[in-house]
Amino acid sequence: MFYKFNKDLPPFIQNHLPEQAQDIFREAYNGTLEKHKDRKHHKREPLEEAAYKAAWTAVKEKYVQKNQKWVAIKQLN
């Protein structure tokens, strides 16, 4: 399932990530799904799970959790 808008993301993502981090999450998630859309089934990991992991990895490249909030790494420097 692709996420067209941030408002379509799961509530946990919407409630915990800033808007720009939600954009990163959504784009990475959708990009992974698109890249592997023809993949039928992977024995080790479903595609949605792989997309979810890729999305969090993308977010963590630019954001870090500090004092229970996600903050852009560039703001910390």
C-alpha positions in Angstrom: 0.0 0.0 0.0 1.4 3.3 -1.1 1.0 6.5 1.1 0.0 9.4 -1.2 -0.1 12.0 1.6 1.4 12.3 5.1 -2.2 12.2 6.5 -2.3 8.6 5.1 0.6 7.5 7.3 0.0 5.4 10.4 -1.0 7.5 13.4 2.3 6.6 15.2 4.3 8.2 12.4 2.1 11.3 12.2 2.1 11.8 15.9 5.8 11.4 16.5 7.7 12.7 13.4 7.8 16.3 12.3 6.3 17.1 8.9 9.6 17.0 7.0 10.5 13.7 8.6 7.1 12.3 7.6 7.9 13.4 4.0 11.2 11.4 4.1 9.4 8.4 5.6 6.7 8.4 3.0 9.0 8.9 0.1 11.4 6.2 1.2 8.5 3.8 2.0 6.9 4.4 -1.4 10.2 4.2 -3.2 11.0 0.8 -1.8 7.6 -0.5 -2.7 7.9 0.9 -6.3 11.4 -0.5 -6.7 10.4 -4.0 -5.7 6.8 -4.0 -6.8 7.3 -7.0 -9.1 8.8 -9.1 -6.3 6.2 -11.7 -5.4 7.2 -12.9 -2.0 10.4 -13.0 -0.1 10.8 -15.9 2.3 12.6 -13.9 4.9 10.8 -10.6 4.9 7.5 -9.3 3.4 7.9 -6.3 1.1 5.9 -3.9 3.4 8.3 -4.8 6.3 11.3 -4.1 4.1 9.8 -0.7 3.0 9.1 0.2 6.7 12.7 -0.5 7.6 14.0 1.5 4.7 11.8 4.4 5.6 13.0 4.5 9.2 16.6 4.2 8.0 16.0 7.2 5.7 14.5 9.2 8.6 17.4 8.4 10.9 19.9 9.7 8.4 18.5 13.2 8.9 16.7 13.1 12.3 17.6 11.9 15.8 15.4 11.4 18.8 16.2 13.8 21.6 14.2 14.3 24.7 11.3 12.3 23.3 11.2 14.4 20.1 12.6 13.9 16.6 15.0 16.7 15.7 16.8 17.4 12.5 20.5 16.6 12.9 21.4 19.8 11.1 19.6 21.8 13.9 21.9 20.1 16.5 25.1 21.3 14.8 
